[in-house]
Amino acid sequence: MLDLLRVAAFVLDENGRIALWSPEAEHLFGYRVEEAVGAYAGRLLIFPEHLELVTEWFLRVLGGQQWAGVFPIRCRDGSARRAEFRHISMRAPDGRRQILGLAADADTVRELETTLALSDSLVEQSPIGLALFDEEMRWRRVNPALERITGIPAERLLGQRLGDLLPGVEPTRIASSVRRVLSDGRPVVDQTIIGRTPADPDRDHVWSVSYYRVVDRGDRPLGVAASATDVTERHRAGDEVAEARERLAVIADAGDRIGSSLDLPRIARELADVSVPRLADLATVDLLDEVLTGDLADLGEPVRIDGSVRFRALAVAAADEGAGNAAARRATDRVGDLAAYGPTRMITRCVTLGRTIVLPRPGAGELRRIARDEEAAHLLGEAGVHSYLAVPLIARGHVLGALSLYRTTNPRPFAPADVSLAGELAARAAISVDNARLYHRERRTALTLQRSLLPPVPTDRPGLDLAARYLPAVSEAGGDWYDVLPLGEGRTGLIVGDVMGKGVHAAAIMGQLRSTTRALARLDLPPAELLEHLDATTVGLGESIATCVHVVCNPAGGWCEITSAGHPPPVMVDADGRAHLLEVPPARPLGVGGAVFSPRRLPMPRGATLVLYTDGLVEDRRDDIDVGLHTLMRVVSGPPRPIEEMCDAVLEELHRDPQDDVALLLARNRP
């Protein structure tokens, strides 16, 4: 500071002559030492018009007073320079009075005063917390904003070490940054510090802190200045935006994954997997047992007489296999287990009330109401479960089950945003669960109807060995059927058909066509005429189309007569094991109208086998139908074997992943 001001010093004796003249005085006023020392100061430095006033001040100071102020001095070049003076009276060793004068350029003093005032105002009035640490990490300067941040007055902070009074604001990390800045001089900018201070001891705050090294004019370190800005709200807003994006990502992921199939266990697994780890550390999905058994009458009132509800555990997902989550997982029901829980259990209340239950910080008593028993409650406590959320799965007015979420390693309890997200996931999954439930109900109905309409396992007819199979599609039953019709004169009618479509409707149409076929067969109509009547019947059933192949076998005569209505051609396997497709006159499917059916009579010698089937056996989405036909002929070819064994071999080879119904009927002219 003195170097900046270049303070000039001089001494006047009691007569007003200059007794000492410093180099700074020479620099300030221009007079050399030999010109100044011994000269009368009033005549050398003072303009004539100010001499009387200066003489008066000189006498006062000589008498023991002090004087300070700004006064113009005549410089060696004749110019005037305003100087800031301070005069002090003192005594020489011999007892005579002298005056010590200190002077600096007034403009320089004013500029320095302005700079210091500005700096001080900025520090004191800044809304940003400012501090200065010395090389020993002690507080040396604190502004009011930092006092408000810390909640500690400056007089308590100054001289104390960093972590002594503020242990909750990562003092080790701050000290490390201060030491690094002191060491290499490179500033640390926008370091995020999270903690609590006496100003708000119950809530975490986030500060953006920057550190800069402070040096003197000789570039020697004096300490480190730190600035701190409370960015808690900005940080919270950023977290909220990030959480909102994460929620949207979870919902999008759920839209892609949940409900991709009609398999209930898979839907439950998808819901649990989407929930972990982005929403919870552990998730379980439990459905009401009535949903799986298909007893719709009980869905409206799942509560038993004793107040309990039966649940079937379908899925469990944990964030990782650490000790905590492993213990929590052991506390859950095993997948596939059936359990009945009383009215006080949280999941029971969730489904009976149809409301979400949130326990932000459950105690030991509430853990016992979450867990299945005391041992499971102990495991949940051991796992560190500190927050619980149960969301009902509701679709079309029915409660189908519940999604249970647990937090162990995630330190935050479930917040309203988490509850909203869990509700969205549960709603999406519930619709998929209900769709699967309705689908399986309809499939069971269609299968029951279709199996009731199909004939019993055919018994051998005179001269014929018979074997038949019906397999429904994995996804949904259709309208495939087969039948064996007793005819006169030792003949047997064989028919295999396929109603286009799926479900109950296709099964019902199939039943009507089969009944019509059996009625017409009793009239012993020729095959072509029988199909004409069947075509007219199909047209009368509305928008229904079916294909079929009708075969009349005469084992004694060694022939068969085949008539087709848009159906895949039968396969004939000769007695020596050679297989070939039979060429049958083509015709339109049943239900189109106006079809002309032409039968074809073919030899069926002793030991020959006729293979009738529906397209579900040979068609595959991945391959052309010719691939399936060639595979069929390969399987049925070869040395003679029992007809039942041949039937099983065909299904084993060609019905690996069925997407369509299959009806298969084999007839062998008994050797």
Residue pairs with C-beta under 8 A, 6 or more apart in sequence:
1 112
3 217
4 108
4 112
4 217
5 104
5 105
5 108
5 109
5 112
6 24
6 27
6 28
6 104
6 105
6 108
7 24
7 102
7 103
7 104
8 22
8 24
8 25
8 27
8 28
8 29
8 83
8 102
8 103
8 104
9 20
9 22
9 24
9 25
9 100
9 101
9 102
10 18
10 20
10 21
10 22
10 25
10 36
10 41
10 100
10 101
10 103
11 18
11 19
11 20
11 98
11 99
11 100
11 101
12 18
12 19
12 41
12 58
12 98
12 99
12 101
13 19
13 92
13 96
13 98
14 62
14 96
14 97
14 98
15 40
16 40
16 41
16 42
16 55
16 58
17 38
17 39
17 40
17 41
18 36
18 37
18 38
18 39
18 40
18 41
18 44
19 37
19 98
20 37
21 31
21 33
21 36
21 37
25 31
25 36
25 103
26 32
26 33
26 36
28 81
28 83
28 103
28 104
28 105
29 45
29 73
29 75
29 76
29 81
30 75
30 76
30 77
31 44
31 75
31 76
35 44
35 76
36 44
42 51
42 54
42 55
42 58
44 74
45 73
45 74
46 54
46 73
46 74
47 72
47 74
47 80
50 71
50 72
54 71
57 67
57 87
58 99
60 67
61 67
61 87
61 88
61 89
61 99
62 89
62 97
62 99
63 89
64 89
65 89
66 86
66 87
66 88
66 89
67 85
67 86
67 87
68 84
68 85
68 86
68 87
69 84
69 85
70 82
70 83
70 84
70 85
70 106
71 82
71 83
71 85
72 80
72 81
72 82
72 83
73 80
73 81
73 82
73 83
73 103
74 80
75 81
81 105
82 105
82 106
82 107
83 103
83 104
83 105
83 106
84 103
84 104
84 105
84 106
84 109
85 101
85 102
85 103
86 101
86 102
86 103
87 99
87 100
87 101
87 102
88 99
88 100
88 101
88 102
89 97
89 98
89 99
90 97
90 98
90 99
90 100
91 97
91 98
92 98
123 130
123 141
123 143
124 143
124 144
125 144
126 143
126 145
127 145
128 145
128 227
128 228
128 229
129 143
129 145
129 146
129 148
129 149
129 150
129 207
129 227
129 228
129 229
129 230
130 141
130 142
130 143
130 145
130 146
130 225
130 226
130 227
130 228
131 139
131 141
131 142
131 143
131 146
131 225
131 226
131 228
132 139
132 140
132 141
132 142
132 214
132 223
132 224
132 225
132 226
133 139
133 140
133 162
133 178
133 223
133 224
133 225
133 226
134 140
134 222
134 223
135 182
135 221
135 223
136 161
137 161
137 162
137 175
137 178
137 179
138 159
138 160
138 161
138 162
139 157
139 158
139 159
139 160
139 162
140 158
140 223
141 158
142 154
142 157
142 158
146 228
147 153
147 154
147 157
148 199
149 197
149 199
149 207
149 228
149 230
150 157
150 165
150 166
150 197
150 198
150 199
151 197
151 198
151 199
151 200
152 165
152 166
152 197
152 198
156 165
157 165
162 171
162 174
162 175
162 178
163 171
163 172
163 175
166 195
166 197
168 195
168 196
168 197
168 201
169 193
169 195
169 196
169 197
169 207
170 193
170 194
170 195
173 191
173 193
174 193
174 209
174 226
177 188
177 191
177 209
177 211
178 211
178 224
178 226
180 186
180 188
181 187
181 188
181 211
181 212
181 213
181 224
182 213
182 221
182 223
182 224
185 213
185 221
187 210
187 211
187 212
187 213
188 209
188 210
188 211
189 210
190 208
190 209
190 210
191 208
191 209
191 210
191 211
192 206
192 207
192 208
192 209
192 231
192 235
193 206
193 207
193 208
193 209
193 228
194 204
194 205
194 206
194 207
195 204
195 205
196 202
196 203
196 204
196 205
197 205
204 232
205 230
205 232
206 230
206 231
206 232
206 235
206 236
207 228
207 229
207 230
207 231
207 232
208 228
208 229
208 231
209 226
209 227
209 228
209 229
210 226
210 227
211 224
211 225
211 226
212 224
212 225
212 226
213 221
213 223
213 224
213 225
214 221
214 222
214 223
214 224
214 225
215 221
215 222
216 222
240 417
243 417
244 417
246 278
247 417
247 420
247 421
249 278
250 274
250 278
250 279
250 421
250 425
251 421
251 424
251 425
251 428
253 274
254 270
254 271
254 274
254 424
254 425
254 428
254 429
255 428
257 270
257 273
257 274
258 267
258 270
258 271
258 274
258 425
258 428
258 429
258 432
259 267
259 270
259 428
259 429
259 431
259 432
259 435
260 266
260 270
261 267
261 436
262 435
262 436
262 439
262 440
262 475
263 436
264 287
264 291
264 292
264 314
264 433
264 436
264 437
264 440
265 314
265 315
265 335
267 429
267 432
267 433
267 436
268 285
268 287
268 314
268 315
268 429
268 433
269 285
269 314
269 315
269 317
270 429
271 283
271 285
271 315
271 403
271 425
271 426
271 429
272 283
272 284
272 285
272 315
272 316
272 317
272 403
273 315
273 317
274 425
275 283
275 317
275 403
275 405
275 422
275 425
276 282
276 283
276 317
276 318
276 319
277 319
277 320
277 410
279 405
279 418
279 421
279 422
279 425
280 319
280 389
280 405
280 406
280 407
280 410
281 318
281 319
281 324
281 325
281 328
281 406
281 407
281 408
281 409
281 410
282 316
282 317
282 318
282 319
282 325
282 328
282 329
282 332
282 385
282 405
282 406
282 407
282 408
283 315
283 316
283 317
283 403
283 404
283 405
283 406
284 313
284 315
284 316
284 317
284 332
284 333
284 403
284 404
285 313
285 314
285 315
285 316
285 393
285 401
285 402
285 403
285 404
285 429
286 311
286 312
286 313
286 314
286 333
286 347
286 401
286 402
286 404
287 311
287 312
287 314
287 393
287 400
287 401
287 433
288 299
288 302
288 309
288 310
288 311
288 312
288 351
288 399
288 400
288 401
289 310
289 311
289 312
289 338
290 296
290 298
290 299
290 302
290 310
291 299
291 312
291 400
291 401
291 433
291 437
292 312
294 437
294 440
294 441
294 444
296 441
299 398
299 399
299 400
300 398
302 309
302 310
302 351
302 352
302 399
303 309
303 343
303 352
304 310
304 340
306 342
307 342
307 343
307 348
308 340
308 341
308 342
308 343
308 348
309 340
309 341
309 347
309 348
309 351
309 352
310 338
310 339
310 340
311 333
311 338
311 339
311 340
311 341
311 347
311 401
311 402
312 336
312 337
312 338
312 339
313 332
313 333
313 334
313 335
313 336
313 337
313 339
314 335
314 336
314 401
315 335
316 329
316 332
316 333
316 335
318 325
318 326
318 328
318 329
319 325
319 409
322 409
323 383
324 382
324 383
324 384
324 408
324 409
325 383
325 408
325 409
326 383
327 379
327 380
327 382
327 383
328 379
328 380
328 383
328 385
328 406
328 408
330 376
330 379
331 371
331 372
331 375
331 376
331 377
331 379
331 380
331 383
332 376
333 339
333 372
339 372
341 347
341 348
341 372
342 348
343 349
343 352
344 369
345 369
345 370
345 372
346 357
346 359
346 366
346 369
346 370
346 388
346 390
347 370
347 390
347 402
347 404
349 355
349 357
350 356
350 357
350 390
350 391
350 392
350 402
351 392
351 399
351 401
351 402
352 399
354 392
354 394
354 399
355 392
356 389
356 390
356 391
356 392
356 419
356 422
356 423
357 388
357 389
357 390
358 388
358 389
358 414
358 419
359 366
359 370
359 387
359 388
359 389
360 387
360 413
360 414
361 386
361 387
361 413
362 370
362 385
362 386
362 387
362 388
364 377
364 381
366 388
367 377
367 380
367 381
367 385
368 374
368 377
370 377
370 380
370 385
370 388
370 404
371 377
371 379
371 380
380 406
383 406
383 408
384 408
384 409
385 406
385 407
385 408
386 407
386 408
386 411
386 413
387 406
387 407
387 412
387 413
387 414
388 404
388 405
388 406
388 407
388 414
389 404
389 405
389 406
389 414
389 418
389 419
389 422
390 402
390 403
390 404
390 405
391 402
391 403
391 405
391 419
391 422
391 423
391 425
391 426
392 399
392 401
392 402
392 426
393 399
393 400
393 401
393 402
393 403
393 426
393 429
393 430
393 433
394 400
394 426
394 427
394 430
395 427
395 430
395 431
395 433
395 434
396 434
398 434
400 430
400 433
400 434
400 437
401 433
403 422
403 425
403 426
403 429
405 414
405 422
407 413
407 414
414 422
439 476
442 476
442 503
442 504
443 472
443 476
443 477
443 503
445 504
446 472
446 476
446 477
446 502
446 503
446 504
446 506
446 507
447 472
447 477
449 504
449 507
449 508
449 511
450 470
450 472
450 477
450 479
450 481
450 507
450 510
450 511
451 470
453 481
453 507
453 510
453 511
453 514
454 470
454 481
454 482
454 514
455 482
455 483
455 484
457 468
458 466
458 467
458 468
458 484
458 665
459 466
460 466
460 670
461 484
461 486
461 492
461 555
462 490
462 492
462 555
463 490
463 553
463 555
463 556
463 669
463 670
464 492
464 553
464 555
464 667
464 668
464 669
464 670
465 643
465 667
465 668
465 670
466 484
466 643
466 665
466 666
466 667
466 668
467 643
467 644
467 646
467 647
467 665
467 666
468 482
468 484
468 647
468 663
468 664
468 665
468 666
469 647
469 651
469 662
469 663
469 664
470 480
470 481
470 482
470 661
470 662
470 663
470 664
471 651
471 655
471 658
471 661
471 662
472 478
472 661
473 502
473 616
473 658
473 659
473 660
473 661
474 657
474 658
474 659
475 502
475 659
476 502
476 503
477 502
477 503
477 506
477 507
477 661
478 498
478 499
478 501
478 502
478 503
478 506
478 507
478 616
478 660
478 661
479 497
479 498
479 499
479 500
479 501
479 502
479 506
479 507
479 509
479 510
479 546
479 661
480 496
480 497
480 498
480 499
480 510
480 614
480 616
480 660
480 661
480 662
480 663
481 496
481 497
481 498
481 499
481 510
481 513
481 514
481 663
482 494
482 495
482 496
482 497
482 612
482 663
482 664
482 665
483 493
483 494
483 495
483 514
483 517
483 518
484 492
484 493
484 494
484 665
485 492
485 493
485 494
485 495
485 517
485 518
485 521
486 492
486 493
486 521
487 493
487 521
487 524
487 552
488 524
489 554
490 554
490 555
490 556
491 552
491 553
491 554
492 552
492 553
492 555
492 667
493 521
493 527
493 550
493 551
493 552
493 553
494 550
494 551
494 552
494 553
494 610
494 612
494 665
494 667
495 517
495 548
495 549
495 550
495 551
496 548
496 549
496 567
496 612
496 613
496 614
496 663
496 664
496 665
497 510
497 513
497 514
497 546
497 547
497 548
497 549
497 567
497 590
497 614
497 663
498 546
498 547
498 548
498 567
498 614
498 615
498 616
498 661
498 663
499 506
499 509
499 510
499 513
499 544
499 545
499 546
500 506
500 544
500 545
500 546
500 547
500 589
501 509
501 544
509 538
509 541
509 544
509 546
510 546
512 537
512 541
513 534
513 537
513 538
513 546
513 548
513 590
516 533
516 534
516 537
517 530
517 534
520 530
520 533
520 534
521 530
525 533
526 599
527 550
527 551
527 552
527 561
527 562
527 563
527 597
527 599
528 563
528 597
528 598
528 599
530 550
530 563
531 548
531 550
531 563
531 565
531 587
531 590
531 595
531 597
532 595
532 597
534 548
534 565
534 590
535 565
535 590
535 591
535 592
535 593
535 595
535 597
538 544
538 545
538 546
538 590
538 591
539 591
539 592
539 593
541 591
544 591
545 589
545 590
545 591
545 592
546 565
546 589
546 590
546 591
547 564
547 565
547 566
547 567
547 568
547 589
547 590
547 615
548 564
548 565
548 567
548 590
549 562
549 563
549 564
549 565
549 567
549 568
549 569
549 570
549 584
549 612
550 562
550 563
550 564
550 565
551 560
551 561
551 562
551 563
551 570
551 610
551 612
551 667
552 560
552 561
553 560
553 604
553 610
553 667
553 669
554 560
554 604
555 604
555 669
555 670
558 603
558 604
558 605
558 606
558 669
559 601
559 602
559 603
559 604
560 601
560 602
560 604
560 610
561 599
561 600
561 601
561 602
562 570
562 582
562 584
562 599
562 600
562 601
562 602
563 584
563 587
563 597
563 598
563 599
563 600
564 584
564 585
564 586
564 587
564 597
565 587
565 588
565 589
565 590
565 595
565 597
566 586
566 587
566 588
566 589
566 590
567 589
567 614
568 613
568 614
568 615
568 618
568 625
568 629
569 581
569 582
569 583
569 584
570 581
570 582
570 584
570 610
570 611
570 612
570 613
571 579
571 580
571 581
571 582
571 610
571 611
571 613
571 632
571 633
571 636
572 579
572 580
572 582
572 602
572 604
572 608
572 609
572 610
572 611
573 579
573 608
573 609
573 610
573 611
573 636
573 637
574 605
574 607
574 608
575 605
575 606
575 607
575 608
575 640
575 671
577 637
577 638
577 639
577 640
578 637
579 611
579 632
579 633
579 634
579 636
579 637
580 633
581 629
581 633
582 600
582 602
583 600
584 600
585 597
585 598
585 599
585 600
587 595
587 596
587 597
587 598
588 594
588 595
589 595
604 610
604 669
605 669
606 669
606 670
606 671
607 640
607 668
607 669
607 671
608 668
608 669
609 636
609 643
609 646
609 666
609 667
609 668
609 669
610 666
610 667
610 668
611 632
611 636
611 650
611 664
611 665
611 666
612 664
612 665
612 666
612 667
613 632
613 650
613 662
613 663
613 664
613 665
614 660
614 661
614 662
614 663
614 664
615 625
615 660
616 658
616 659
616 660
616 661
616 662
616 663
617 628
617 632
617 650
617 651
617 654
617 655
617 662
617 664
618 625
618 628
618 629
618 631
618 632
618 654
619 625
619 628
619 660
620 627
620 628
621 659
628 654
631 653
631 654
632 650
632 654
635 646
635 649
635 650
635 653
635 654
636 646
636 649
636 650
643 666
643 668
646 666
647 664
647 666
650 664
651 662
651 664
655 662
